[in-house]
Amino acid sequence: MVEEAGMKIDEVVDGRGLFCPGPLMELIKTIQLKPVGTVLAVLSTDEGSAKDIPAWIQKVGQEYLKTEKKDGYWEVIVKKIK
């Protein structure tokens, strides 16, 4: 578990270096295995993930928390709520 700006990250899904929809597919595989309440950080070097992941999260009824541009990649934080 990692703590970032007061937010507990339970799992990091590192999709850096994968092209869209690779990081999203890694998130889907991971989130299915985790219990409700899990906060996941998806790391991606593909700019499309910054839009695609939040759109998918809202479509399937999970909770989108934030997207942040880091040094050469994006970090998308999501929470499994069901």
N, C-alpha and C positions, 0 to 999 in steps of 0.2 A: 504494500500500500504506500502511495506517495501523497504527500500533502502539498497542494499548490494554492497559494493565495487563500488559505483558509478552507479550501475544498479538498476533501479526501478523494483520491483516485484509487479505486480498488484494483483496476486492471488496465494495463497499457496494451493496446493493439497497434503494433508497429507495422504500418503499411508503406513506409517510406521506400521509394524505389519501384513500387508497383504502379502500373497505369490503371486508370479508371476502367472498370469498376472494382479493381483488386482490393483497395482498402475497404470499400463498402462490403465486399464479400467476406473479408476477414472479420469485420465487425459482426455481420450476420451470424457467422459460424460461432463466434465467441459469445455473443449476447444470449444465444439460445441455451447455452450451458450454464449461465450464471443465475443466481437467485435474484428475486425482486429486491430492489434497493442498491444493486451494484452500480457504481459509477465507473464508466469506462472512458479512457482518453484514446482517441484514434489519431495516430500520427501519419501524415501523408505528404509526399512531395508533389502530388498531383493536385493542381489548383481546383479541378472539378469536384474533388471530394469536399471542399469547403462549402459547396452548394448541395451536392448530391446526398451527403450523409444527413444533414439537418432535414432535408425534404423527406427522405426515407423514414427517419425517426418519427416525424410528425404523422406521416401516412400510416404507420403501423401502431401509433398510439403510445410510443415511449416518450421520454422527456428529453428535449434538446436543452442543454445548459449554456454552452458558448462555443465560439470558434475564435482561435487566436493565431495570428501569424507569428511564427517563431523565426529562428535563423535558418532560412532555406526550406521550411516545411510549415504545414498547418497542423494545429492541434484542435480536434473537435471533441468536446466533452458531452457525453450523453449519460442518461440514467435509465436503468431498466425499472419500469414502474408497474409492469403487469406480466 
